[in-house]
């Protein structure tokens, strides 16, 4: 491929002992601001790759991607998704990797040094990530609930003979009992959907009625946070080892479910709905906004996670472009695999419900994965076994992403507020406990009976609305004010090869223009959030926008702070805030003796 610079893992010919010695020597390098660089390092390169893949390939692939694809009419979602991947997703992931590896700080510290007036971008990414951590673990809690429910002689969502079922319930057993030529009744609801809404959530009629606490879910949420804590309490070293299991196990199960799903009656109609686009939906700005949001959410762009992970790399990691392509393509292929599974099962549900359209078989929403996948298990041999394996897979996928986001919050605290060390006795495990306990308390509203409405509100305004604004200012800060050509030279200082011209063009022109167009049209064609046809009241929408503005407002507030704290006249302060505090050659020279590349470069080539 023309955009690939040709890096490979095999190019590092140093021995393991030399690498270890080199890593130890790097721990004592000083940064440009005089602070000793004692940053943790990944034990192995594979740990970095697996953590990034585990973060990118997470619940977003088996939960958010199918949900947004279903909401956007199936195949119509794929076209803007892949366009956004090529123009924004891949270039911006490389941008974040390069920033983190070169500057060697988390998102807040990195953007403050790249362009002080845009330091609020780093704060905004962490703020958005923090909001996400408060409710993302709820999905893992649902999976834990399902896991415990799977240890029964009959899966509780396999039939309609339970107290939580309604007269509209229609199960696989009911379908098998139909006479030859007899059609299922219209307007039925699958047993798996009723189990999720009535048994798991105890769903109320709206956010106005939050109801009581779902104590079982609260306990599952506590278990989820305990698991997250033990994944990260020792820092990146423990995270790197955990992902050997959490990142690889899901693929085995997804392939098995795909094979099973394709054998179900009606599966072909579901696959057609997924791959055949409704062309008229391409004119809907919301579809494009959802495609952009899915790229950013799934890969982790504009959330600060990838900047933080890359900051733990060796300065001279030479496979940065290859890492970017590996993670992006693995993420996208996994999304297609997961969607193939879920839409084959949707076709099956439409078949047994005699639904007029695939788009009408279940209520679209964040619980789609819990209403569709379980419907396939009663058709399999030993359904309990497959149910247990599936929900273990969901837990693994969720943990990958959740501990990555918590790690970003922790990295930001340690980088930005080093004088706070006395509050946690300078011990990573204590700080991790503080963060986990606080985010657990923030997530409690999501496990109340009306919690699904609160969850949907938080998710929509955090991951759909905010992320587009933050990504736009991120690429503007780096592409125009720091200069995309300069970032390309930084990549050369780390790897010996400049970034392909395609990436420079994307950073400077294509990505900003596409993001700006999506933002403008999504504002003009604004649609309110809803869940399963339920329209949120005005006060709830205002609350959602408040959540979105908390992270977005960090950008102008950071700019004002940068100008006010600079020295000189107002004009001098403004000009100073627009200039990077990094001295590229001086910064890179510190690592030259440690296997890096010469900092001397010919600027005339750009």
C-alpha positions as CSV (number, residue, x, y, z in Angstrom):
1,X,0.0,0.0,0.0
2,X,1.2,3.5,-0.8
3,X,0.4,4.9,2.6
4,X,2.4,2.2,4.5
5,X,5.9,3.2,5.3
6,X,7.0,-0.4,5.6
7,X,7.8,-0.9,9.3
8,X,7.9,-4.3,10.9
9,X,8.3,-5.9,14.2
10,X,11.4,-7.7,13.0
11,X,13.5,-4.7,12.3
12,X,14.6,-4.3,15.9
13,X,17.7,-6.4,16.1
14,X,18.7,-5.5,19.6
15,X,18.7,-8.3,22.1
16,X,16.2,-8.5,24.9
17,X,18.9,-7.7,27.4
18,X,19.9,-4.6,25.4
19,X,16.2,-3.5,25.2
20,X,15.8,-3.9,28.9
21,X,19.0,-1.9,29.6
22,X,17.9,0.7,27.1
23,X,14.5,1.0,28.7
24,X,16.1,1.5,32.1
25,X,18.4,4.2,30.8
26,X,15.4,6.0,29.3
27,X,13.7,6.2,32.6
28,X,16.2,8.8,33.7
29,X,16.0,11.1,30.7
30,X,14.7,14.6,31.4
31,X,12.0,16.3,29.4
32,X,12.1,19.9,28.0
33,X,10.6,21.3,31.1
34,X,13.2,19.8,33.3
35,X,11.0,17.0,34.7
36,X,12.7,13.6,34.9
37,X,11.1,11.1,32.5
38,X,10.5,8.1,34.7
39,X,7.5,7.0,32.7
40,X,6.5,3.4,32.8
41,X,7.2,1.3,29.7
42,X,5.4,-1.7,28.2
43,X,7.1,-4.9,29.0
44,X,6.8,-6.1,25.4
45,X,5.8,-4.5,22.2
46,X,3.0,-7.1,21.9
47,X,1.5,-5.7,25.1
48,X,1.0,-2.3,23.5
49,X,-0.6,-3.8,20.4
50,X,-2.9,-6.1,22.3
51,X,-4.0,-3.3,24.7
52,X,-4.8,-1.0,21.8
53,X,-6.6,-3.8,19.9
54,X,-8.4,-4.8,23.1
55,X,-9.5,-1.2,23.6
56,X,-10.5,-0.6,20.0
57,X,-12.1,-4.0,19.5
58,X,-14.4,-3.8,22.4
59,X,-18.1,-3.6,23.2
60,X,-18.4,-0.9,20.6
61,X,-18.0,-3.6,17.9
62,X,-20.6,-6.0,19.2
63,X,-22.8,-3.4,20.9
64,X,-22.6,0.1,19.4
65,X,-21.7,-0.7,15.8
66,X,-24.7,-3.1,15.2
67,X,-27.0,-0.7,17.2
68,X,-26.0,2.3,15.0
69,X,-26.1,0.2,11.8
70,X,-29.6,-1.0,12.7
71,X,-30.7,2.5,13.6
72,X,-29.3,3.9,10.3
73,X,-31.0,1.4,8.0
74,X,-28.3,-1.3,7.7
75,X,-26.0,-1.0,4.7
76,X,-26.5,2.7,4.4
77,X,-24.3,3.1,7.5
78,X,-21.3,1.2,6.0
79,X,-20.6,3.7,3.2
80,X,-20.0,6.7,5.4
81,X,-18.4,4.5,8.0
82,X,-15.6,3.3,5.7
83,X,-15.2,6.7,4.1
84,X,-14.7,8.2,7.6
85,X,-12.3,5.4,8.5
86,X,-10.0,6.2,5.5
87,X,-10.2,10.0,5.8
88,X,-10.4,10.5,9.6
89,X,-10.1,7.2,11.5
90,X,-6.7,6.0,10.3
91,X,-5.0,9.4,9.9
92,X,-6.2,10.6,13.3
93,X,-5.1,7.4,15.1
94,X,-1.6,7.8,13.7
95,X,-1.7,11.5,14.8
96,X,-2.5,10.4,18.4
97,X,0.1,7.7,18.4
98,X,2.7,10.1,17.1
99,X,1.8,12.8,19.7
100,X,1.9,10.4,22.6
101,X,5.1,8.7,21.6
102,X,7.0,11.9,20.8
103,X,5.8,14.2,23.6
104,X,5.7,11.4,26.2
105,X,2.7,12.7,28.1
106,X,-0.9,11.9,28.4
107,X,-3.5,13.9,26.4
108,X,-3.6,16.9,28.7
109,X,0.2,17.4,29.0
110,X,0.7,16.6,25.3
111,X,-1.7,19.2,23.9
112,X,-0.5,21.8,26.4
113,X,3.0,21.4,24.9
114,X,2.0,21.1,21.3
115,X,-0.1,24.3,21.3
116,X,-0.9,25.9,24.6
117,X,-4.0,27.7,23.3
118,X,-5.5,24.2,22.5
119,X,-4.6,22.6,25.8
120,X,-8.3,22.5,26.5
121,X,-8.6,19.8,23.8
122,X,-6.6,17.4,26.0
123,X,-8.8,18.3,29.0
124,X,-11.9,17.8,26.9
125,X,-10.8,14.3,25.8
126,X,-10.2,13.3,29.4
127,X,-13.5,14.8,30.6
128,X,-15.4,13.0,27.9
129,X,-13.6,9.7,28.8
130,X,-14.5,10.3,32.5
131,X,-18.2,10.6,31.6
132,X,-17.9,7.4,29.6
133,X,-16.3,5.5,32.4
134,X,-19.3,6.3,34.7
135,X,-21.8,4.4,32.6
136,X,-19.8,2.1,30.3
137,X,-19.3,-0.4,33.1
138,X,-23.1,-0.8,33.3
139,X,-22.9,-2.8,30.1
140,X,-20.5,-5.2,31.8
141,X,-22.9,-5.3,34.7
142,X,-25.7,-6.4,32.3
143,X,-23.4,-9.1,30.9
144,X,-22.6,-10.4,34.4
145,X,-26.3,-10.5,35.2
146,X,-26.8,-12.6,32.0
147,X,-23.9,-14.8,32.9
148,X,-25.3,-15.7,36.3
149,X,-28.8,-16.3,34.6
150,X,-27.2,-18.7,32.2
151,X,-26.5,-21.3,34.9
152,X,-30.0,-22.7,34.8
153,X,-31.5,-25.9,33.3
154,X,-33.5,-23.7,30.9
155,X,-32.3,-20.3,29.7
156,X,-34.8,-17.8,31.2
157,X,-35.1,-15.9,27.9
158,X,-35.9,-19.1,25.9
159,X,-39.6,-19.2,26.8
160,X,-42.6,-17.0,27.6
161,X,-43.6,-18.9,30.8
162,X,-42.3,-16.4,33.3
163,X,-43.9,-13.8,35.5
164,X,-42.2,-10.9,33.6
165,X,-43.6,-12.0,30.2
166,X,-46.6,-10.4,28.5
167,X,-49.3,-11.7,26.2
168,X,-47.3,-10.4,23.2
169,X,-44.3,-12.6,24.0
170,X,-43.3,-15.1,21.3
171,X,-40.5,-17.6,21.7
172,X,-38.6,-20.1,19.6
173,X,-40.7,-22.9,21.3
174,X,-43.9,-21.1,20.1
175,X,-42.4,-21.0,16.6
176,X,-41.7,-24.7,16.6
177,X,-45.3,-25.4,17.7
178,X,-46.8,-23.7,14.6
179,X,-48.5,-26.0,12.2
180,X,-47.1,-26.3,8.6
181,X,-48.1,-23.2,6.7
182,X,-49.3,-21.4,9.8
183,X,-47.8,-17.9,10.3
184,X,-46.8,-16.3,13.6
185,X,-49.2,-13.6,14.9
186,X,-48.3,-10.0,14.2
187,X,-47.0,-7.5,16.7
188,X,-45.2,-10.0,18.9
189,X,-42.2,-9.4,21.1
190,X,-39.3,-11.8,21.4
191,X,-38.8,-13.6,24.7
192,X,-35.2,-12.3,24.8
193,X,-36.4,-8.6,24.5
194,X,-38.9,-9.0,27.3
195,X,-36.3,-10.6,29.5
196,X,-34.0,-7.7,29.0
197,X,-36.6,-5.0,29.5
198,X,-38.7,-6.5,32.3
199,X,-36.4,-8.9,34.1
200,X,-33.0,-7.3,33.8
201,X,-33.9,-3.6,33.8
202,X,-37.3,-3.6,35.3
203,X,-37.8,-0.7,32.8
204,X,-40.2,2.1,33.7
205,X,-42.2,4.2,31.2
206,X,-39.7,7.1,31.1
207,X,-36.9,9.0,32.7
208,X,-39.5,11.0,34.7
209,X,-40.0,7.8,36.7
210,X,-36.6,6.4,37.8
211,X,-38.2,3.9,40.0
212,X,-36.3,1.9,42.7
213,X,-32.8,0.4,42.7
214,X,-32.1,-2.8,40.8
215,X,-30.1,-4.3,43.6
216,X,-28.9,-7.3,41.6
217,X,-27.6,-5.0,38.9
218,X,-25.9,-2.8,41.6
219,X,-24.1,-5.9,42.8
220,X,-23.1,-6.8,39.3
221,X,-21.8,-3.3,38.8
222,X,-19.7,-3.6,41.9
223,X,-18.2,-6.9,40.6
224,X,-17.4,-5.2,37.3
225,X,-15.5,-2.4,39.0
226,X,-13.6,-4.9,41.2
227,X,-12.5,-6.7,38.0
228,X,-11.4,-3.4,36.4
229,X,-9.4,-2.5,39.5
230,X,-7.4,-5.7,39.5
231,X,-6.7,-5.3,35.8
232,X,-5.0,-1.9,36.2
233,X,-3.9,-1.5,39.8
234,X,-0.3,-2.3,38.9
235,X,-0.3,0.0,35.9
236,X,0.5,-0.8,32.3
237,X,2.5,-3.9,33.1
238,X,-0.6,-5.6,34.6
239,X,-2.8,-4.3,31.8
240,X,-0.5,-5.7,29.1
241,X,-0.7,-9.2,30.6
242,X,-4.4,-9.3,31.0
243,X,-5.2,-8.6,27.4
244,X,-3.6,-11.8,26.2
245,X,-6.9,-13.4,27.2
246,X,-9.4,-10.6,27.0
247,X,-8.4,-9.5,23.4
248,X,-8.1,-12.9,21.7
249,X,-10.8,-15.1,23.2
250,X,-13.8,-13.2,21.6
251,X,-12.8,-14.1,18.1
252,X,-13.2,-17.8,18.6
253,X,-16.8,-17.2,19.9
254,X,-17.8,-14.7,17.2
255,X,-16.8,-17.1,14.4
256,X,-18.8,-19.9,16.1
257,X,-21.8,-17.7,16.5
258,X,-21.6,-16.5,12.9
259,X,-21.6,-20.1,11.6
260,X,-24.6,-20.9,13.8
261,X,-26.4,-17.7,12.8
262,X,-26.1,-18.4,9.1
263,X,-27.9,-21.7,9.5
264,X,-31.0,-20.1,11.1
265,X,-34.2,-19.7,9.1
266,X,-34.5,-16.1,7.8
267,X,-30.8,-15.4,8.3
268,X,-30.3,-14.5,4.6
269,X,-32.9,-11.7,4.9
270,X,-31.0,-10.2,7.8
271,X,-27.7,-10.3,6.0
272,X,-29.4,-8.6,3.0
273,X,-30.6,-5.8,5.3
274,X,-27.1,-5.4,6.6
275,X,-25.2,-5.2,3.3
276,X,-27.8,-3.6,0.9
277,X,-28.0,0.1,1.6
278,X,-31.0,2.3,1.5
279,X,-29.5,5.1,-0.6
280,X,-31.9,7.8,0.5
281,X,-30.5,7.5,4.0
282,X,-27.1,8.8,2.8
283,X,-28.7,12.2,2.6
284,X,-29.4,12.1,6.3
285,X,-26.7,14.0,8.3
286,X,-27.4,11.9,11.4
287,X,-26.2,8.8,9.5
288,X,-22.9,10.5,8.8
289,X,-22.6,11.8,12.3
290,X,-23.2,8.3,13.7
291,X,-20.6,6.9,11.3
292,X,-18.0,9.5,12.4
293,X,-18.9,8.9,16.1
294,X,-18.5,5.1,15.7
295,X,-15.1,5.5,14.2
296,X,-14.0,7.7,17.0
297,X,-15.7,5.6,19.7
298,X,-14.5,2.3,18.5
299,X,-10.9,3.1,17.6
300,X,-10.7,5.5,20.6
301,X,-9.9,8.7,18.8
302,X,-10.5,12.0,20.7
303,X,-10.9,10.1,24.0
304,X,-7.2,10.5,25.0
305,X,-6.7,6.7,25.4
306,X,-4.4,6.2,22.4
307,X,-2.3,9.2,23.3
308,X,-1.8,7.9,26.8
309,X,-1.0,4.3,25.6
310,X,1.5,5.6,23.0
311,X,3.3,7.7,25.7
312,X,4.4,4.4,27.3
313,X,6.1,3.3,24.1
314,X,9.9,3.6,23.6
315,X,10.7,6.8,21.8
316,X,12.2,4.9,19.0
317,X,9.3,2.5,18.3
318,X,9.6,2.2,14.6
319,X,6.3,0.5,13.6
320,X,4.0,3.3,14.5
321,X,2.3,3.3,11.1
322,X,2.0,-0.4,10.9
323,X,0.5,-0.4,14.4
324,X,-2.1,2.1,13.2
325,X,-3.2,0.1,10.2
326,X,-3.2,-3.2,12.2
327,X,-5.5,-1.7,14.9
328,X,-7.8,0.1,12.5
329,X,-8.3,-2.9,10.1
330,X,-8.7,-5.4,12.9
331,X,-11.3,-3.1,14.5
332,X,-13.3,-2.7,11.3
333,X,-13.2,-6.4,10.4
334,X,-14.4,-7.3,13.8
335,X,-17.3,-4.9,13.5
336,X,-18.3,-6.5,10.2
337,X,-18.0,-10.0,11.8
338,X,-20.1,-9.0,14.8
339,X,-22.7,-7.4,12.5
340,X,-22.9,-10.5,10.4
341,X,-23.8,-12.4,13.5
342,X,-26.3,-10.0,14.8
343,X,-28.2,-9.4,11.5
344,X,-28.4,-13.1,10.8
345,X,-30.1,-13.5,14.2
346,X,-32.3,-10.4,13.5
347,X,-33.5,-12.1,10.3
348,X,-34.3,-15.2,12.3
349,X,-36.3,-13.1,14.8
350,X,-38.2,-11.4,12.0
351,X,-39.0,-14.9,10.6
352,X,-40.5,-16.3,13.8
353,X,-42.3,-13.0,14.5
354,X,-43.7,-12.7,11.0
355,X,-42.4,-9.1,11.0
356,X,-42.9,-7.0,7.8
357,X,-39.3,-5.6,8.1
358,X,-36.0,-6.4,9.8
359,X,-36.0,-2.9,11.1
360,X,-39.1,-3.5,13.2
361,X,-38.3,-6.7,15.0
362,X,-36.8,-5.2,18.2
363,X,-36.5,-1.8,19.7
364,X,-33.3,-0.2,18.6
365,X,-31.2,1.0,21.5
366,X,-28.1,0.3,23.5
367,X,-29.5,-3.0,24.7
368,X,-29.7,-4.4,21.1
369,X,-26.9,-6.9,21.7
370,X,-28.7,-8.3,24.8
371,X,-32.0,-8.8,22.9
372,X,-30.6,-10.3,19.7
373,X,-27.6,-12.6,20.5
374,X,-29.4,-14.5,23.3
375,X,-32.3,-15.4,20.9
376,X,-29.9,-17.7,19.0
377,X,-28.7,-19.7,22.0
378,X,-31.9,-21.9,22.4
379,X,-31.3,-23.2,18.8
380,X,-27.8,-24.5,19.7
381,X,-26.7,-27.7,21.3
382,X,-26.0,-27.2,25.0
383,X,-27.3,-23.6,24.9
384,X,-26.2,-22.9,28.5
385,X,-22.6,-23.5,27.5
386,X,-22.7,-21.1,24.6
387,X,-24.5,-18.5,26.7
388,X,-21.9,-18.7,29.4
389,X,-19.1,-18.4,26.8
390,X,-20.8,-15.5,25.0
391,X,-21.3,-13.4,28.1
392,X,-17.8,-14.1,29.3
393,X,-16.7,-12.7,25.9
394,X,-18.8,-9.6,26.4
395,X,-17.2,-9.1,29.9
396,X,-13.7,-9.5,28.4
397,X,-14.5,-7.0,25.6
398,X,-15.9,-4.5,28.1
399,X,-13.0,-4.9,30.6
400,X,-10.5,-4.1,27.8
401,X,-12.1,-0.8,27.0
402,X,-13.1,0.1,30.6
403,X,-9.6,-0.3,32.1
404,X,-8.2,1.6,29.2
405,X,-10.4,4.5,29.9
406,X,-9.8,4.4,33.6
407,X,-6.0,4.3,32.8
408,X,-6.4,7.6,30.9
409,X,-8.0,9.3,33.9
410,X,-5.3,8.0,36.2
411,X,-2.5,9.0,33.7
412,X,-4.0,12.5,33.5
413,X,-4.0,12.9,37.2
414,X,-0.4,11.7,37.7
415,X,0.8,13.8,34.7
416,X,-1.1,17.0,35.4
417,X,-1.3,17.1,39.2
418,X,2.0,15.6,40.4
419,X,1.7,17.6,43.7
420,X,-1.4,15.6,44.5
421,X,0.7,12.5,45.2
422,X,0.4,12.9,49.0
423,X,-3.4,12.2,48.6
424,X,-2.7,8.7,47.5
425,X,0.8,8.2,49.0
426,X,2.3,8.1,45.5
427,X,0.9,4.6,45.0
428,X,-0.8,3.7,41.8
429,X,-3.0,1.1,43.3
430,X,-4.5,3.6,45.8
431,X,-5.2,6.2,43.1
432,X,-6.8,3.5,41.0
433,X,-9.1,2.6,43.9
434,X,-10.1,6.2,44.3
435,X,-11.0,6.5,40.6
436,X,-12.9,3.2,40.5
437,X,-15.0,4.0,43.6
438,X,-15.9,7.5,42.4
439,X,-17.0,6.3,38.9
440,X,-18.9,3.5,40.5
441,X,-20.9,6.0,42.5
442,X,-21.6,8.1,39.4
443,X,-22.9,5.1,37.6
444,X,-25.6,4.2,40.2
445,X,-28.4,6.0,38.4
446,X,-27.9,3.7,35.4
447,X,-28.8,0.6,37.5
448,X,-32.1,2.0,38.7
449,X,-35.4,0.9,37.1
450,X,-35.4,3.9,34.8
451,X,-31.6,3.6,34.4
452,X,-31.8,2.7,30.7
453,X,-33.2,6.1,29.9
454,X,-30.4,7.8,31.8
455,X,-27.8,5.5,30.2
456,X,-29.1,6.4,26.7
457,X,-29.1,10.1,27.5
458,X,-25.5,10.0,28.7
459,X,-24.3,7.9,25.8
460,X,-25.9,10.0,23.2
461,X,-24.6,13.3,24.4
462,X,-21.2,12.0,25.4
463,X,-20.3,9.8,22.5
464,X,-22.4,11.1,19.6
465,X,-22.6,14.9,20.2
466,X,-19.4,15.8,22.0
467,X,-16.9,13.6,20.2
468,X,-17.3,15.3,16.8
469,X,-16.5,18.8,18.2
470,X,-13.5,17.6,20.1
471,X,-12.1,15.6,17.2
472,X,-12.4,18.7,14.9
473,X,-10.4,20.9,17.3
474,X,-7.9,18.1,17.9
475,X,-7.1,17.8,14.2
476,X,-7.0,21.6,13.8
477,X,-4.7,22.0,16.7
478,X,-2.2,19.5,15.3
479,X,-2.7,19.9,11.6
480,X,-2.7,23.7,11.4
481,X,-1.2,25.2,14.5
482,X,1.4,22.6,15.4
483,X,1.7,21.9,11.6
484,X,1.0,18.5,10.0
485,X,4.4,18.7,8.2
486,X,6.2,19.1,11.5
487,X,4.4,16.1,12.9
488,X,5.6,14.1,9.9
489,X,9.1,15.2,10.7
490,X,8.6,14.1,14.3
491,X,7.6,10.7,13.0
492,X,10.9,10.6,11.1
493,X,12.8,11.5,14.2
494,X,11.3,8.5,15.9
495,X,11.2,6.0,13.1
496,X,13.6,7.2,10.3
497,X,10.8,7.5,7.8
498,X,8.4,10.4,7.4
499,X,4.6,9.9,7.3
500,X,3.2,9.4,3.9
501,X,1.9,12.6,2.1
502,X,-1.6,11.2,2.3
503,X,-1.6,11.5,6.1
504,X,-0.3,15.1,5.9
505,X,-3.1,16.0,3.4
506,X,-5.7,14.3,5.7
507,X,-4.5,16.1,8.8
508,X,-4.5,19.5,7.1
509,X,-7.5,19.4,4.8
510,X,-9.6,16.3,4.3
511,X,-10.3,15.4,8.0
512,X,-11.0,19.0,9.2
513,X,-13.3,19.7,6.2
514,X,-15.3,16.5,6.5
515,X,-15.7,16.9,10.3
516,X,-16.8,20.5,9.9
517,X,-19.3,19.5,7.2
518,X,-20.8,16.8,9.5
519,X,-21.0,19.2,12.4
520,X,-22.8,21.9,10.4
521,X,-25.3,19.5,8.8
522,X,-25.9,17.7,12.1
523,X,-26.8,21.0,13.8
524,X,-29.0,22.0,10.9
525,X,-30.7,18.6,10.8
526,X,-30.7,18.1,14.6
527,X,-32.7,15.1,16.0
528,X,-33.6,14.7,19.6
529,X,-32.5,11.5,21.5
530,X,-35.0,8.7,21.9
531,X,-35.2,5.2,23.2
532,X,-37.5,2.7,21.6
533,X,-39.9,5.4,20.4
534,X,-39.9,7.1,23.8
535,X,-39.4,10.9,23.4
536,X,-37.3,12.5,26.2
537,X,-38.8,15.6,27.9
538,X,-37.2,19.0,27.4
539,X,-35.5,19.1,30.8
540,X,-33.8,15.8,30.0
541,X,-32.5,17.1,26.7
542,X,-31.2,20.2,28.5
543,X,-29.4,18.0,30.9
544,X,-27.9,16.0,28.0
545,X,-26.6,19.2,26.4
546,X,-25.2,20.3,29.7
547,X,-23.2,17.0,29.8
548,X,-22.0,17.6,26.3
549,X,-21.0,21.2,27.0
550,X,-19.0,20.3,30.1
551,X,-16.4,18.6,27.8
552,X,-16.8,21.0,24.9
553,X,-16.4,24.1,27.1
554,X,-13.0,22.9,28.2
555,X,-11.6,24.0,24.8
556,X,-12.5,27.8,25.1
557,X,-11.8,27.8,28.8
558,X,-8.3,26.2,28.2
559,X,-7.6,28.8,25.5
560,X,-8.6,31.7,27.8
561,X,-6.4,30.2,30.6
562,X,-3.4,29.9,28.2
563,X,-3.7,33.5,27.1
564,X,-4.2,34.8,30.7
565,X,-1.3,33.0,32.1
566,X,1.2,33.9,29.4
567,X,3.5,37.0,29.8
568,X,3.5,40.3,28.0
569,X,0.9,42.4,26.2
570,X,-2.4,40.8,25.0
571,X,-0.9,40.4,21.5
572,X,2.3,38.9,22.9
573,X,0.3,36.5,25.1
574,X,-1.9,35.4,22.1
575,X,1.1,34.8,19.9
576,X,2.9,33.0,22.6
577,X,-0.1,30.7,23.2
578,X,-0.2,29.8,19.6
579,X,3.4,28.5,19.6
580,X,4.5,25.1,20.7
581,X,6.7,24.8,23.8
582,X,8.6,21.9,22.3
583,X,12.1,22.2,20.8
584,X,12.0,19.3,18.4
585,X,15.7,18.8,18.0
586,X,16.5,19.3,21.7
587,X,13.7,17.0,22.7
588,X,14.6,14.2,20.2
589,X,18.3,14.5,20.9
590,X,17.8,13.2,24.4
591,X,16.8,9.8,22.8
592,X,19.4,9.7,20.0
593,X,21.9,7.7,22.0
594,X,19.2,5.2,22.8
595,X,18.6,4.0,19.3
596,X,16.7,6.9,17.8
597,X,17.3,8.7,14.5
598,X,19.0,11.9,13.8
599,X,17.0,15.0,14.5
600,X,18.5,16.8,11.5
601,X,16.0,17.0,8.6
602,X,15.6,19.0,5.4
603,X,12.5,21.2,5.8
604,X,12.6,22.2,2.2
605,X,11.1,18.9,1.3
606,X,7.8,20.1,2.5
